[in-house]
Amino acid sequence: MDLAHDTLVWFSKSFGLFYLLALSTGVVVYAYWPRNKGLFDQAAKSILQGEDKPWL
């Protein structure tokens, strides 16, 4: 079985496309999963909880 360069390039581009699509879909599903809402809300507010007060 002789694989030409064009065939390998086509396969690698197709594999890369489907890999990135699957990865992007996984990230979006993780970000919008209802169970993770509390974690993201806590992370958004955590930077403000330890804020220093002015010297008055």
mmCIF file as Biopython writes it, N, C-alpha, C and O atoms, coordinates in Angstrom:
data_model
#
loop_
_atom_site.group_PDB
_atom_site.id
_atom_site.type_symbol
_atom_site.label_atom_id
_atom_site.label_alt_id
_atom_site.label_comp_id
_atom_site.label_asym_id
_atom_site.label_entity_id
_atom_site.label_seq_id
_atom_site.pdbx_PDB_ins_code
_atom_site.Cartn_x
_atom_site.Cartn_y
_atom_site.Cartn_z
_atom_site.occupancy
_atom_site.B_iso_or_equiv
_atom_site.auth_seq_id
_atom_site.auth_asym_id
_atom_site.pdbx_PDB_model_num
ATOM 1   N N  . MET A ? 1  ? 0.852   -1.176 0.000  1.0 0.0 1  A 1 
ATOM 2   C CA . MET A ? 1  ? 0.000   0.000  0.000  1.0 0.0 1  A 1 
ATOM 3   C C  . MET A ? 1  ? 0.892   1.230  0.000  1.0 0.0 1  A 1 
ATOM 4   O O  . MET A ? 1  ? 1.636   1.472  0.950  1.0 0.0 1  A 1 
ATOM 5   N N  . ASP A ? 2  ? 0.811   1.980  -1.041 1.0 0.0 2  A 1 
ATOM 6   C CA . ASP A ? 2  ? 1.643   3.168  -1.194 1.0 0.0 2  A 1 
ATOM 7   C C  . ASP A ? 2  ? 0.795   4.409  -0.925 1.0 0.0 2  A 1 
ATOM 8   O O  . ASP A ? 2  ? -0.153  4.696  -1.656 1.0 0.0 2  A 1 
ATOM 9   N N  . LEU A ? 3  ? 1.145   5.137  0.127  1.0 0.0 3  A 1 
ATOM 10  C CA . LEU A ? 3  ? 0.419   6.353  0.457  1.0 0.0 3  A 1 
ATOM 11  C C  . LEU A ? 3  ? 1.140   7.543  -0.154 1.0 0.0 3  A 1 
ATOM 12  O O  . LEU A ? 3  ? 2.327   7.762  0.091  1.0 0.0 3  A 1 
ATOM 13  N N  . ALA A ? 4  ? 0.423   8.288  -0.932 1.0 0.0 4  A 1 
ATOM 14  C CA . ALA A ? 4  ? 1.002   9.470  -1.551 1.0 0.0 4  A 1 
ATOM 15  C C  . ALA A ? 4  ? 1.015   10.617 -0.529 1.0 0.0 4  A 1 
ATOM 16  O O  . ALA A ? 4  ? 0.284   10.596 0.462  1.0 0.0 4  A 1 
ATOM 17  N N  . HIS A ? 5  ? 1.829   11.577 -0.786 1.0 0.0 5  A 1 
ATOM 18  C CA . HIS A ? 5  ? 1.941   12.740 0.090  1.0 0.0 5  A 1 
ATOM 19  C C  . HIS A ? 5  ? 0.608   13.465 0.180  1.0 0.0 5  A 1 
ATOM 20  O O  . HIS A ? 5  ? 0.216   13.892 1.266  1.0 0.0 5  A 1 
ATOM 21  N N  . ASP A ? 6  ? -0.092  13.613 -0.926 1.0 0.0 6  A 1 
ATOM 22  C CA . ASP A ? 6  ? -1.377  14.311 -0.926 1.0 0.0 6  A 1 
ATOM 23  C C  . ASP A ? 6  ? -2.407  13.598 -0.048 1.0 0.0 6  A 1 
ATOM 24  O O  . ASP A ? 6  ? -3.219  14.248 0.610  1.0 0.0 6  A 1 
ATOM 25  N N  . THR A ? 7  ? -2.375  12.289 -0.039 1.0 0.0 7  A 1 
ATOM 26  C CA . THR A ? 7  ? -3.299  11.522 0.793  1.0 0.0 7  A 1 
ATOM 27  C C  . THR A ? 7  ? -3.006  11.747 2.267  1.0 0.0 7  A 1 
ATOM 28  O O  . THR A ? 7  ? -3.931  11.917 3.061  1.0 0.0 7  A 1 
ATOM 29  N N  . LEU A ? 8  ? -1.754  11.751 2.640  1.0 0.0 8  A 1 
ATOM 30  C CA . LEU A ? 8  ? -1.389  11.990 4.038  1.0 0.0 8  A 1 
ATOM 31  C C  . LEU A ? 8  ? -1.720  13.414 4.481  1.0 0.0 8  A 1 
ATOM 32  O O  . LEU A ? 8  ? -2.151  13.637 5.612  1.0 0.0 8  A 1 
ATOM 33  N N  . VAL A ? 9  ? -1.515  14.364 3.584  1.0 0.0 9  A 1 
ATOM 34  C CA . VAL A ? 9  ? -1.856  15.751 3.914  1.0 0.0 9  A 1 
ATOM 35  C C  . VAL A ? 9  ? -3.356  15.890 4.099  1.0 0.0 9  A 1 
ATOM 36  O O  . VAL A ? 9  ? -3.803  16.551 5.036  1.0 0.0 9  A 1 
ATOM 37  N N  . TRP A ? 10 ? -4.149  15.273 3.211  1.0 0.0 10 A 1 
ATOM 38  C CA . TRP A ? 10 ? -5.605  15.328 3.326  1.0 0.0 10 A 1 
ATOM 39  C C  . TRP A ? 10 ? -6.058  14.700 4.641  1.0 0.0 10 A 1 
ATOM 40  O O  . TRP A ? 10 ? -6.911  15.257 5.332  1.0 0.0 10 A 1 
ATOM 41  N N  . PHE A ? 11 ? -5.495  13.548 4.989  1.0 0.0 11 A 1 
ATOM 42  C CA . PHE A ? 11 ? -5.873  12.868 6.230  1.0 0.0 11 A 1 
ATOM 43  C C  . PHE A ? 11 ? -5.513  13.709 7.453  1.0 0.0 11 A 1 
ATOM 44  O O  . PHE A ? 11 ? -6.315  13.827 8.379  1.0 0.0 11 A 1 
ATOM 45  N N  . SER A ? 12 ? -4.331  14.286 7.463  1.0 0.0 12 A 1 
ATOM 46  C CA . SER A ? 12 ? -3.915  15.057 8.631  1.0 0.0 12 A 1 
ATOM 47  C C  . SER A ? 12 ? -4.751  16.330 8.782  1.0 0.0 12 A 1 
ATOM 48  O O  . SER A ? 12 ? -5.068  16.727 9.904  1.0 0.0 12 A 1 
ATOM 49  N N  . LYS A ? 13 ? -5.104  16.963 7.690  1.0 0.0 13 A 1 
ATOM 50  C CA . LYS A ? 13 ? -5.954  18.148 7.766  1.0 0.0 13 A 1 
ATOM 51  C C  . LYS A ? 13 ? -7.358  17.784 8.227  1.0 0.0 13 A 1 
ATOM 52  O O  . LYS A ? 13 ? -7.955  18.505 9.027  1.0 0.0 13 A 1 
ATOM 53  N N  . SER A ? 14 ? -7.881  16.686 7.735  1.0 0.0 14 A 1 
ATOM 54  C CA . SER A ? 14 ? -9.217  16.258 8.144  1.0 0.0 14 A 1 
ATOM 55  C C  . SER A ? 14 ? -9.227  15.859 9.617  1.0 0.0 14 A 1 
ATOM 56  O O  . SER A ? 14 ? -10.135 16.237 10.357 1.0 0.0 14 A 1 
ATOM 57  N N  . PHE A ? 15 ? -8.225  15.100 10.042 1.0 0.0 15 A 1 
ATOM 58  C CA . PHE A ? 15 ? -8.141  14.705 11.440 1.0 0.0 15 A 1 
ATOM 59  C C  . PHE A ? 15 ? -8.021  15.937 12.331 1.0 0.0 15 A 1 
ATOM 60  O O  . PHE A ? 15 ? -8.675  16.010 13.371 1.0 0.0 15 A 1 
ATOM 61  N N  . GLY A ? 16 ? -7.207  16.890 11.944 1.0 0.0 16 A 1 
ATOM 62  C CA . GLY A ? 16 ? -7.049  18.111 12.732 1.0 0.0 16 A 1 
ATOM 63  C C  . GLY A ? 16 ? -8.340  18.901 12.828 1.0 0.0 16 A 1 
ATOM 64  O O  . GLY A ? 16 ? -8.663  19.449 13.882 1.0 0.0 16 A 1 
ATOM 65  N N  . LEU A ? 17 ? -9.078  18.960 11.729 1.0 0.0 17 A 1 
ATOM 66  C CA . LEU A ? 17 ? -10.350 19.675 11.729 1.0 0.0 17 A 1 
ATOM 67  C C  . LEU A ? 17 ? -11.328 19.037 12.697 1.0 0.0 17 A 1 
ATOM 68  O O  . LEU A ? 17 ? -11.928 19.725 13.523 1.0 0.0 17 A 1 
ATOM 69  N N  . PHE A ? 18 ? -11.492 17.725 12.600 1.0 0.0 18 A 1 
ATOM 70  C CA . PHE A ? 18 ? -12.448 17.052 13.476 1.0 0.0 18 A 1 
ATOM 71  C C  . PHE A ? 18 ? -11.981 17.057 14.927 1.0 0.0 18 A 1 
ATOM 72  O O  . PHE A ? 18 ? -12.805 17.121 15.839 1.0 0.0 18 A 1 
ATOM 73  N N  . TYR A ? 19 ? -10.691 16.991 15.150 1.0 0.0 19 A 1 
ATOM 74  C CA . TYR A ? 19 ? -10.154 17.064 16.509 1.0 0.0 19 A 1 
ATOM 75  C C  . TYR A ? 19 ? -10.472 18.418 17.139 1.0 0.0 19 A 1 
ATOM 76  O O  . TYR A ? 19 ? -10.935 18.476 18.278 1.0 0.0 19 A 1 
ATOM 77  N N  . LEU A ? 20 ? -10.229 19.501 16.414 1.0 0.0 20 A 1 
ATOM 78  C CA . LEU A ? 20 ? -10.495 20.831 16.957 1.0 0.0 20 A 1 
ATOM 79  C C  . LEU A ? 20 ? -11.982 21.094 17.132 1.0 0.0 20 A 1 
ATOM 80  O O  . LEU A ? 20 ? -12.381 21.766 18.082 1.0 0.0 20 A 1 
ATOM 81  N N  . LEU A ? 21 ? -12.809 20.573 16.229 1.0 0.0 21 A 1 
ATOM 82  C CA . LEU A ? 21 ? -14.255 20.718 16.392 1.0 0.0 21 A 1 
ATOM 83  C C  . LEU A ? 21 ? -14.737 19.986 17.643 1.0 0.0 21 A 1 
ATOM 84  O O  . LEU A ? 21 ? -15.546 20.521 18.400 1.0 0.0 21 A 1 
ATOM 85  N N  . ALA A ? 22 ? -14.250 18.780 17.861 1.0 0.0 22 A 1 
ATOM 86  C CA . ALA A ? 22 ? -14.640 18.017 19.047 1.0 0.0 22 A 1 
ATOM 87  C C  . ALA A ? 22 ? -14.139 18.693 20.323 1.0 0.0 22 A 1 
ATOM 88  O O  . ALA A ? 22 ? -14.865 18.752 21.316 1.0 0.0 22 A 1 
ATOM 89  N N  . LEU A ? 23 ? -12.935 19.191 20.306 1.0 0.0 23 A 1 
ATOM 90  C CA . LEU A ? 23 ? -12.380 19.878 21.473 1.0 0.0 23 A 1 
ATOM 91  C C  . LEU A ? 23 ? -13.172 21.149 21.785 1.0 0.0 23 A 1 
ATOM 92  O O  . LEU A ? 23 ? -13.478 21.415 22.948 1.0 0.0 23 A 1 
ATOM 93  N N  . SER A ? 24 ? -13.500 21.925 20.775 1.0 0.0 24 A 1 
ATOM 94  C CA . SER A ? 24 ? -14.268 23.154 20.969 1.0 0.0 24 A 1 
ATOM 95  C C  . SER A ? 24 ? -15.661 22.845 21.503 1.0 0.0 24 A 1 
ATOM 96  O O  . SER A ? 24 ? -16.159 23.535 22.393 1.0 0.0 24 A 1 
ATOM 97  N N  . THR A ? 25 ? -16.282 21.815 20.963 1.0 0.0 25 A 1 
ATOM 98  C CA . THR A ? 25 ? -17.604 21.420 21.445 1.0 0.0 25 A 1 
ATOM 99  C C  . THR A ? 25 ? -17.536 20.980 22.904 1.0 0.0 25 A 1 
ATOM 100 O O  . THR A ? 25 ? -18.418 21.317 23.694 1.0 0.0 25 A 1 
ATOM 101 N N  . GLY A ? 26 ? -16.511 20.241 23.261 1.0 0.0 26 A 1 
ATOM 102 C CA . GLY A ? 26 ? -16.348 19.814 24.645 1.0 0.0 26 A 1 
ATOM 103 C C  . GLY A ? 26 ? -16.158 20.984 25.597 1.0 0.0 26 A 1 
ATOM 104 O O  . GLY A ? 26 ? -16.702 20.975 26.701 1.0 0.0 26 A 1 
ATOM 105 N N  . VAL A ? 27 ? -15.405 21.980 25.191 1.0 0.0 27 A 1 
ATOM 106 C CA . VAL A ? 27 ? -15.177 23.151 26.039 1.0 0.0 27 A 1 
ATOM 107 C C  . VAL A ? 27 ? -16.473 23.938 26.223 1.0 0.0 27 A 1 
ATOM 108 O O  . VAL A ? 27 ? -16.773 24.386 27.330 1.0 0.0 27 A 1 
ATOM 109 N N  . VAL A ? 28 ? -17.236 24.108 25.159 1.0 0.0 28 A 1 
ATOM 110 C CA . VAL A ? 28 ? -18.497 24.850 25.251 1.0 0.0 28 A 1 
ATOM 111 C C  . VAL A ? 28 ? -19.498 24.096 26.121 1.0 0.0 28 A 1 
ATOM 112 O O  . VAL A ? 28 ? -20.195 24.706 26.932 1.0 0.0 28 A 1 
ATOM 113 N N  . VAL A ? 29 ? -19.577 22.786 25.960 1.0 0.0 29 A 1 
ATOM 114 C CA . VAL A ? 29 ? -20.490 21.994 26.787 1.0 0.0 29 A 1 
ATOM 115 C C  . VAL A ? 29 ? -20.077 22.085 28.252 1.0 0.0 29 A 1 
ATOM 116 O O  . VAL A ? 29 ? -20.937 22.224 29.121 1.0 0.0 29 A 1 
ATOM 117 N N  . TYR A ? 30 ? -18.794 22.011 28.541 1.0 0.0 30 A 1 
ATOM 118 C CA . TYR A ? 30 ? -18.321 22.132 29.921 1.0 0.0 30 A 1 
ATOM 119 C C  . TYR A ? 30 ? -18.653 23.504 30.502 1.0 0.0 30 A 1 
ATOM 120 O O  . TYR A ? 30 ? -19.067 23.612 31.656 1.0 0.0 30 A 1 
ATOM 121 N N  . ALA A ? 31 ? -18.471 24.542 29.705 1.0 0.0 31 A 1 
ATOM 122 C CA . ALA A ? 31 ? -18.696 25.901 30.202 1.0 0.0 31 A 1 
ATOM 123 C C  . ALA A ? 31 ? -20.172 26.171 30.478 1.0 0.0 31 A 1 
ATOM 124 O O  . ALA A ? 31 ? -20.495 26.905 31.411 1.0 0.0 31 A 1 
ATOM 125 N N  . TYR A ? 32 ? -21.059 25.600 29.696 1.0 0.0 32 A 1 
ATOM 126 C CA . TYR A ? 32 ? -22.488 25.860 29.855 1.0 0.0 32 A 1 
ATOM 127 C C  . TYR A ? 32 ? -23.228 24.753 30.615 1.0 0.0 32 A 1 
ATOM 128 O O  . TYR A ? 32 ? -24.456 24.790 30.689 1.0 0.0 32 A 1 
ATOM 129 N N  . TRP A ? 33 ? -22.524 23.782 31.174 1.0 0.0 33 A 1 
ATOM 130 C CA . TRP A ? 33 ? -23.160 22.725 31.942 1.0 0.0 33 A 1 
ATOM 131 C C  . TRP A ? 33 ? -23.719 23.341 33.225 1.0 0.0 33 A 1 
ATOM 132 O O  . TRP A ? 33 ? -22.991 24.038 33.933 1.0 0.0 33 A 1 
ATOM 133 N N  . PRO A ? 34 ? -24.983 23.102 33.538 1.0 0.0 34 A 1 
ATOM 134 C CA . PRO A ? 34 ? -25.614 23.763 34.697 1.0 0.0 34 A 1 
ATOM 135 C C  . PRO A ? 34 ? -24.900 23.510 36.027 1.0 0.0 34 A 1 
ATOM 136 O O  . PRO A ? 34 ? -24.902 24.386 36.892 1.0 0.0 34 A 1 
ATOM 137 N N  . ARG A ? 35 ? -24.298 22.353 36.210 1.0 0.0 35 A 1 
ATOM 138 C CA . ARG A ? 35 ? -23.628 22.049 37.477 1.0 0.0 35 A 1 
ATOM 139 C C  . ARG A ? 35 ? -22.420 22.947 37.706 1.0 0.0 35 A 1 
ATOM 140 O O  . ARG A ? 35 ? -22.043 23.170 38.857 1.0 0.0 35 A 1 
ATOM 141 N N  . ASN A ? 36 ? -21.800 23.470 36.654 1.0 0.0 36 A 1 
ATOM 142 C CA . ASN A ? 36 ? -20.588 24.282 36.794 1.0 0.0 36 A 1 
ATOM 143 C C  . ASN A ? 36 ? -20.873 25.758 37.038 1.0 0.0 36 A 1 
ATOM 144 O O  . ASN A ? 36 ? -19.938 26.536 37.233 1.0 0.0 36 A 1 
ATOM 145 N N  . LYS A ? 37 ? -22.146 26.165 37.032 1.0 0.0 37 A 1 
ATOM 146 C CA . LYS A ? 37 ? -22.486 27.572 37.208 1.0 0.0 37 A 1 
ATOM 147 C C  . LYS A ? 37 ? -21.967 28.110 38.541 1.0 0.0 37 A 1 
ATOM 148 O O  . LYS A ? 37 ? -21.420 29.211 38.599 1.0 0.0 37 A 1 
ATOM 149 N N  . GLY A ? 38 ? -22.138 27.343 39.598 1.0 0.0 38 A 1 
ATOM 150 C CA . GLY A ? 38 ? -21.663 27.784 40.912 1.0 0.0 38 A 1 
ATOM 151 C C  . GLY A ? 38 ? -20.158 27.980 40.957 1.0 0.0 38 A 1 
ATOM 152 O O  . GLY A ? 38 ? -19.676 28.927 41.577 1.0 0.0 38 A 1 
ATOM 153 N N  . LEU A ? 39 ? -19.412 27.098 40.309 1.0 0.0 39 A 1 
ATOM 154 C CA . LEU A ? 39 ? -17.955 27.235 40.279 1.0 0.0 39 A 1 
ATOM 155 C C  . LEU A ? 39 ? -17.527 28.502 39.553 1.0 0.0 39 A 1 
ATOM 156 O O  . LEU A ? 39 ? -16.625 29.210 40.000 1.0 0.0 39 A 1 
ATOM 157 N N  . PHE A ? 40 ? -18.178 28.783 38.434 1.0 0.0 40 A 1 
ATOM 158 C CA . PHE A ? 40 ? -17.808 29.966 37.666 1.0 0.0 40 A 1 
ATOM 159 C C  . PHE A ? 40 ? -18.242 31.248 38.372 1.0 0.0 40 A 1 
ATOM 160 O O  . PHE A ? 40 ? -17.532 32.252 38.312 1.0 0.0 40 A 1 
ATOM 161 N N  . ASP A ? 41 ? -19.397 31.229 39.039 1.0 0.0 41 A 1 
ATOM 162 C CA . ASP A ? 41 ? -19.825 32.406 39.800 1.0 0.0 41 A 1 
ATOM 163 C C  . ASP A ? 41 ? -18.879 32.673 40.969 1.0 0.0 41 A 1 
ATOM 164 O O  . ASP A ? 41 ? -18.539 33.821 41.253 1.0 0.0 41 A 1 
ATOM 165 N N  . GLN A ? 42 ? -18.463 31.615 41.634 1.0 0.0 42 A 1 
ATOM 166 C CA . GLN A ? 42 ? -17.529 31.773 42.751 1.0 0.0 42 A 1 
ATOM 167 C C  . GLN A ? 42 ? -16.181 32.309 42.257 1.0 0.0 42 A 1 
ATOM 168 O O  . GLN A ? 42 ? -15.581 33.165 42.907 1.0 0.0 42 A 1 
ATOM 169 N N  . ALA A ? 43 ? -15.713 31.818 41.133 1.0 0.0 43 A 1 
ATOM 170 C CA . ALA A ? 43 ? -14.436 32.289 40.590 1.0 0.0 43 A 1 
ATOM 171 C C  . ALA A ? 43 ? -14.534 33.755 40.169 1.0 0.0 43 A 1 
ATOM 172 O O  . ALA A ? 43 ? -13.567 34.506 40.298 1.0 0.0 43 A 1 
ATOM 173 N N  . ALA A ? 44 ? -15.694 34.159 39.669 1.0 0.0 44 A 1 
ATOM 174 C CA . ALA A ? 44 ? -15.858 35.554 39.241 1.0 0.0 44 A 1 
ATOM 175 C C  . ALA A ? 44 ? -15.868 36.501 40.434 1.0 0.0 44 A 1 
ATOM 176 O O  . ALA A ? 44 ? -15.395 37.633 40.334 1.0 0.0 44 A 1 
ATOM 177 N N  . LYS A ? 45 ? -16.403 36.046 41.558 1.0 0.0 45 A 1 
ATOM 178 C CA . LYS A ? 45 ? -16.506 36.914 42.726 1.0 0.0 45 A 1 
ATOM 179 C C  . LYS A ? 45 ? -15.310 36.801 43.663 1.0 0.0 45 A 1 
ATOM 180 O O  . LYS A ? 45 ? -15.124 37.666 44.519 1.0 0.0 45 A 1 
ATOM 181 N N  . SER A ? 46 ? -14.506 35.770 43.526 1.0 0.0 46 A 1 
ATOM 182 C CA . SER A ? 46 ? -13.423 35.536 44.477 1.0 0.0 46 A 1 
ATOM 183 C C  . SER A ? 46 ? -12.359 36.617 44.428 1.0 0.0 46 A 1 
ATOM 184 O O  . SER A ? 46 ? -11.699 36.871 45.435 1.0 0.0 46 A 1 
ATOM 185 N N  . ILE A ? 47 ? -12.180 37.248 43.304 1.0 0.0 47 A 1 
ATOM 186 C CA . ILE A ? 47 ? -11.150 38.291 43.226 1.0 0.0 47 A 1 
ATOM 187 C C  . ILE A ? 47 ? -11.564 39.521 44.022 1.0 0.0 47 A 1 
ATOM 188 O O  . ILE A ? 47 ? -10.708 40.288 44.464 1.0 0.0 47 A 1 
ATOM 189 N N  . LEU A ? 48 ? -12.855 39.716 44.208 1.0 0.0 48 A 1 
ATOM 190 C CA . LEU A ? 48 ? -13.325 40.878 44.951 1.0 0.0 48 A 1 
ATOM 191 C C  . LEU A ? 48 ? -13.415 40.624 46.445 1.0 0.0 48 A 1 
ATOM 192 O O  . LEU A ? 48 ? -13.485 41.587 47.209 1.0 0.0 48 A 1 
ATOM 193 N N  . GLN A ? 49 ? -13.418 39.380 46.900 1.0 0.0 49 A 1 
ATOM 194 C CA . GLN A ? 49 ? -13.600 39.066 48.302 1.0 0.0 49 A 1 
ATOM 195 C C  . GLN A ? 49 ? -12.385 39.439 49.149 1.0 0.0 49 A 1 
ATOM 196 O O  . GLN A ? 49 ? -12.551 39.831 50.304 1.0 0.0 49 A 1 
ATOM 197 N N  . GLY A ? 50 ? -11.199 39.333 48.624 1.0 0.0 50 A 1 
ATOM 198 C CA . GLY A ? 50 ? -10.009 39.625 49.401 1.0 0.0 50 A 1 
ATOM 199 C C  . GLY A ? 50 ? -9.430  41.000 49.104 1.0 0.0 50 A 1 
ATOM 200 O O  . GLY A ? 50 ? -8.235  41.229 49.289 1.0 0.0 50 A 1 
ATOM 201 N N  . GLU A ? 51 ? -10.274 41.912 48.644 1.0 0.0 51 A 1 
ATOM 202 C CA . GLU A ? 51 ? -9.785  43.235 48.259 1.0 0.0 51 A 1 
ATOM 203 C C  . GLU A ? 51 ? -9.371  44.033 49.486 1.0 0.0 51 A 1 
ATOM 204 O O  . GLU A ? 51 ? -10.057 44.019 50.508 1.0 0.0 51 A 1 
ATOM 205 N N  . ASP A ? 52 ? -8.241  44.731 49.377 1.0 0.0 52 A 1 
ATOM 206 C CA . ASP A ? 52 ? -7.765  45.561 50.476 1.0 0.0 52 A 1 
ATOM 207 C C  . ASP A ? 52 ? -8.625  46.810 50.578 1.0 0.0 52 A 1 
ATOM 208 O O  . ASP A ? 52 ? -9.169  47.303 49.589 1.0 0.0 52 A 1 
ATOM 209 N N  . LYS A ? 53 ? -8.728  47.302 51.799 1.0 0.0 53 A 1 
ATOM 210 C CA . LYS A ? 53 ? -9.488  48.521 52.056 1.0 0.0 53 A 1 
ATOM 211 C C  . LYS A ? 53 ? -8.532  49.719 52.081 1.0 0.0 53 A 1 
ATOM 212 O O  . LYS A ? 53 ? -7.356  49.566 52.411 1.0 0.0 53 A 1 
ATOM 213 N N  . PRO A ? 54 ? -9.028  50.894 51.737 1.0 0.0 54 A 1 
ATOM 214 C CA . PRO A ? 54 ? -8.158  52.077 51.786 1.0 0.0 54 A 1 
ATOM 215 C C  . PRO A ? 54 ? -7.831  52.465 53.236 1.0 0.0 54 A 1 
ATOM 216 O O  . PRO A ? 54 ? -8.594  52.172 54.156 1.0 0.0 54 A 1 
ATOM 217 N N  . TRP A ? 55 ? -6.710  53.113 53.413 1.0 0.0 55 A 1 
ATOM 218 C CA . TRP A ? 55 ? -6.270  53.573 54.728 1.0 0.0 55 A 1 
ATOM 219 C C  . TRP A ? 55 ? -6.943  54.875 55.065 1.0 0.0 55 A 1 
ATOM 220 O O  . TRP A ? 55 ? -6.504  55.933 54.616 1.0 0.0 55 A 1 
ATOM 221 N N  . LEU A ? 56 ? -7.978  54.822 55.829 1.0 0.0 56 A 1 
ATOM 222 C CA . LEU A ? 56 ? -8.667  56.053 56.236 1.0 0.0 56 A 1 
ATOM 223 C C  . LEU A ? 56 ? -8.633  56.236 57.714 1.0 0.0 56 A 1 
ATOM 224 O O  . LEU A ? 56 ? -9.166  57.220 58.226 1.0 0.0 56 A 1 
#
